[in-house]
Amino acid sequence: MALAAGAAEWSVSSPNGRIPAEVSMTGTSWTWSVSFAGRPVTERSPLGIVRNDVMFDRALQFESESRRRVDDRYEMPHGKRRVRRHIANEMTLRFLASSGARIDLIARAADDGVALRDRFPEASSQTRTVRAELTGFRFPPTARTWIQPYDEITKWTPAYQRFYEADAPLAALATNRAGGAIRRSYASRRTVRGR
């Protein structure tokens, strides 16, 4: 963890070192970013989640960090390969909200992408509701990808049968109110919704 003038930063990289994911806290802002082979895949993007009893989006206090190497094998019921293997490096950051509630942010980096997950580590029989997901994606303005624009909703659509557009500017989805699917953005697959 590198500290500089009230800022904190943590990083976890894929086993081959080509995909680092960073989590940063600057003032009250909590962000994450990913790069691939030295090029940004996401710029600093917001992190946060709101439960009915607490907001995990700002003014969080860092509590602990743990790391582990993941090497999972599992069987698929069908597909090209029956036995699959997932190798990644994982970082778990625990934060404390001003209310005393805790949240774990788990960032996992594999050679083919990054995953983020929130976990509430406290055991309780009390029902809690997630009211809002504040985590988002901010892609560089020059990002290019394979996209499949969605159809506007009509009597006969959305059919999701439009062709993928290869090496298209990601910004093209911003002009499509229905949004679209990203087939490949460097090493990740995501769905993006229009505005």
VOLUM-450940 format. One record per residue: x, y, z of N, C-alpha, C in turn; residue in three letters. Coordinates in steps of 0.2 Angstrom, whole numbers, plus 2048, in hexadecimal, padded with zeros to 3 digits. Layout:
N
XYZXYZXYZALA/...
***
This chain:
195
8047FA800800800800804806800MET/80380B7FB8078117FB8038177FEALA/80581A802802820805805827803LEU/80182B8018038327FF7FE837800ALA/7FF83C8057FB8428067F4840807ALA/7F283B80C7EB83980D7E8834808GLY/7EC8328037EA82D7FE7ED826800ALA/7E98217FE7EC81A7FF7EA8167F8ALA/7EF8127F77EE80E7F07F08077F2GLU/7EC8027EF7EE7FB7EF7ED7F87E8TRP/7F17F37E77F17F07E07F27E97E0SER/7EF7E57DC7F07DE7DB7F07DD7D3VAL/7F57D97D17F67D77CA7F57D07C9SER/7F47CF7C27F37C87C07F97C47C0SER/7F97BD7C07FF7B97C18047BB7BCPRO/8027BD7B68077BF7B18097C67B1ASN/8067CA7B68087D17B78057D67B2GLY/8027D47AD7FF7D87A87F97DC7A9ARG/7F57DA7AE7EF7DD7B07EF7DF7B8ILE/7F17E57B97F07E77C07EA7EB7C1PRO/7E77EA7C77E17ED7C97E37F17CFALA/7E17F87D07E27FC7D57DC7FF7D9GLU/7DD7FF7DF7D78027E37DB8087E7VAL/7D780E7E67DA8147E97D58177EESER/7D781B7F37D381F7F77D78267F7MET/7D382B7F57D68327F57D18367F8THR/7D28397FE7CD83D8027C7838803GLY/7C283A8017BC8368027BA8317FCTHR/7BE8327F77BC82E7F17C08277F1SER/7BC8227EF7BE81B7EF7BD8197E7TRP/7C38177E47C38157DD7C780F7DBTHR/7C680C7D57CA8077D37CB8087CCTRP/7D18057C97D38057C27D67FF7C0SER/7D67FD7BA7DA7F77B77DD7FA7B1VAL/7E37F67B07E77F77A97E97F17A7SER/7EB7F17A07ED7EA79D7F37EC799PHE/7F87E979A7FF7EA7978007F1796ALA/7FF7F579C8017FC79D7FC80179AGLY/7F77FE7977F18037947EB803799ARG/7E880879A7E280879E7DC80579BPRO/7D980079F7D37FD79D7CD8017A0VAL/7CE8037A67C98077AA7CD80D7ADTHR/7CB8137AD7CE8187B17CB8187B8GLU/7CD81C7BC7CB81C7C37C381C7C3ARG/7C08177C57B98167C57B68157CCSER/7B08187CD7AD8187D47AC8117D7PRO/7AD8117DE7AC80B7E27A780C7E7LEU/7A28087E979E8097EE7988057EEGLY/7958047F478E8017F478A8047FAILE/7848047F97808077FF77B802801VAL/77B8018087767FC80B77180080EARG/76C7FD81176780181476980481BASN/76F80181D771804824777808824ASP/77B80881E78280B81E78380C816VAL/78781181578A81380F79181180EMET/79380D80A79A80B80979D80E803PHE/79D8158037A08197FD7A581E7FEASP/7A58208047AA8268067AB82580DARG/7B082980F7B28298177B382281AALA/7B681E8167B88178187BF81781BLEU/7C08138207C68138247C980C822GLN/7CF80C81F7D380681E7D4802824PHE/7D37FB8247D47F782A7D97F2829GLU/7D87EE8237DD7E98227DE7E781BSER/7E37E38197E47E08137E67D9813GLU/7E47D580F7E77CE80E7E77CC807SER/7EC7C88057ED7C57FE7ED7BE7FEARG/7EB7BB7F87EC7B47F77ED7B37F0ARG/7F07AD7EE7F07AA7E77EA7A57E7ARG/7E67A67E17E07A27E07E279D7DBVAL/7E17967DC7E27917D77DD78C7D8ASP/7D778D7D47D17897D57D07857CEASP/7CE77F7D07CC77A7CA7C57787CBARG/7C27787C67BA7767C67B87737C0TYR/7B376F7C07B076B7BA7AA76F7B7GLU/7AA76F7B17A47727AD7A076C7ABMET/79976D7AB7947687A97957677A1PRO/79776C79E79776C79679C771794HIS/79E77178D7A277678B7A8773788GLY/7AD7777857B37747827B8771786LYS/7B877378D7BD7707927B976E798ARG/7B976879A7B67667A07B97697A6ARG/7BF7687A77C376B7AD7C67717ACVAL/7C47767B07C677D7AF7CB77F7B5ARG/7CF7847B47D47867B97D478E7B9ARG/7D37907BF7D37987C07D979A7C4HIS/7DE79D7C27E47A07C67E47A77C6ILE/7E47AA7CC7E47B17CD7E77B37D3ALA/7E87BA7D47EB7BD7DA7E57C17DDASN/7E47C07E37DE7C37E77E17C87ECGLU/7DD7CE7ED7DF7D27F27D87D47F6MET/7D87D37FC7D27D58007D37DB804THR/7D07E18047D17E78087CB7E880CLEU/7CC7E88127C67E98177C67F1819ARG/7C07F48197BF7FA81B7B97FB820PHE/7BA8008247B58028297B2808828LEU/7AB8088287A780E8277A681182EALA/7A481882D7A481C83379E819838SER/79A81583679581283A79780B83ESER/79E80983C7A180383F7A07FD83BGLY/79C7FD83579B7F88317A17F782CALA/7A27F182B7A87EF8277A67EC820ARG/7AA7EE81B7AA7EB8147B07E8812ILE/7B07E380E7B67E080B7B67E1803ASP/7BB7E48007BB7E57F97C07DF7F7LEU/7BE7DB7F37C27D57F07C47D77E9ILE/7CA7D87E77CC7D97E07D07D37DEALA/7CE7D07D97D27CA7D67D47CB7CFARG/7DA7CA7CE7DD7CB7C77E07C47C5ALA/7DD7C37BF7DF7BD7BB7E37BF7B5ALA/7E67BA7B17E97BC7AB7E47BE7A5ASP/7DD7BD7A67D87BF7A17D37C47A4ASP/7D57C77AA7D07CC7AC7D07CD7B4GLY/7CC7D27B67CB7D47BD7C47D37BFVAL/7C37D17C67BD7D17C97BD7D57CFALA/7B87D87D17B77DC7D77B17D97DBLEU/7B17D97E17AB7D67E57AB7D97ECARG/7A57DB7EE7A47DE7F57A27D87FAASP/7A47D88007A27D38057A17D780BARG/79C7D580F79A7D881579C7D381APHE/7A27D381E7A57CE8227A27CD829PRO/79D7D182B79A7D08317947CB831GLU/7947C783678F7C28377897C683AALA/7837C583877D7C883B7777C5838SER/7727C483C76C7C183A7677C7837SER/7697CD8387657D38367657D382EGLN/7607D482B75F7D58247617DB822THR/7667DC81D7687E281A7677E2812ARG/7657E88107647E98097697ED805THR/76B7EB80076F7EF7FC76B7F47F8VAL/76B7FA7F97678007F676A8027EFARG/7718027EF7748057E977B8027E8ALA/77C8017E27837FF7E07868057DCGLU/78C8077DF78F80D7DD79580C7D9LEU/7978067D979D8047D579C8057CDTHR/7A08087CA79F8097C37A58087BFGLY/7A58097B87AA8087B37AB80F7B0PHE/7B18127B07B38177AC7B88157A7ARG/7B68157A17BB81379C7BF819799PHE/7C58187967C881D7937C481F78DPRO/7C582678B7C18287857C382577FPRO/7C982377E7CB8207787CA818778THR/7C781577D7C680E77D7C380B777ALA/7C58067757C280276F7C17FB771ARG/7BC7F876E7B97F27707B57EF76BTHR/7B37E876C7AE7E57687A77E776CTRP/7A27EA76879C7EB76B7967E9767ILE/7917E776B78A7E57687857EA76AGLN/7837EF76677E7F47687787F1769PRO/7747F276F76D7F07707687F476CTYR/7637F076A75D7F47677597F776CASP/7567FD76A75180076E74B7FC76FGLU/7487FC7747427F877673C7FA772ILE/73A7F576E7347F676A7307EF76ATHR/72A7EF7667267E976772A7E2765LYS/72F7E37607337DD75E73A7DD761TRP/73C7E27647437E27677437E376FTHR/7487E277374E7E177174F7DA76FPRO/7537D97697547D276775B7D0769ALA/7607D576A7677D376B76A7CF765TYR/7687D175F76A7CD75A76E7D2755GLN/7707D87577747DC75377B7D9752ARG/77F7DB74D7867D874C78B7DC751PHE/7907D87537957DC7577997E0752TYR/79B7E675579F7EA7517A67EA754GLU/7AB7E874F7B27E77527B67ED752ALA/7BA7EE7577BE7F37587BB7FA758ASP/7B57FA75B7B180075B7B2804761ALA/7B180B7607B380F7667AD80E76CPRO/7B080D7727AB80B7777A6811778LEU/7A88177777A481D77779E81C773ALA/79E81876E79881776A79281576EALA/79381177378D80F77778A81477BLEU/78E81A77C78B82078078582377BALA/78582277578082577177A82176FTHR/77B81A772775816771772815777ASN/76C81877876881877E766811781ARG/76680C77D76580577F76B802782ALA/77180578177780278377A7FC77EGLY/77D7F87817807F277D7857EE781GLY/7877E977E78C7E47817937E577FALA/7987E478379F7E57817A17DE781ILE/7A37DB77B7A67D577A7AD7D477DARG/7B17D977C7B87D877E7BA7DF77FARG/7BC7E17847C07E77867C77E6789SER/7CC7E57857D27E27877D17DB789TYR/7D17DA7907D07D37927CA7D3797ALA/7C57D77957BF7D679A7B87D6795SER/7B37D37987AC7D37957A87D779AARG/7A47DB79879F7DF79C7997E1798ARG/7947E379B78E7E579878D7ED79ATHR/78C7F179578B7F87967847FA795VAL/7817FE79977B80179877B808795ARG/77780A79177681078E774815793GLY/77481C79177282179676B823795ARG/
***
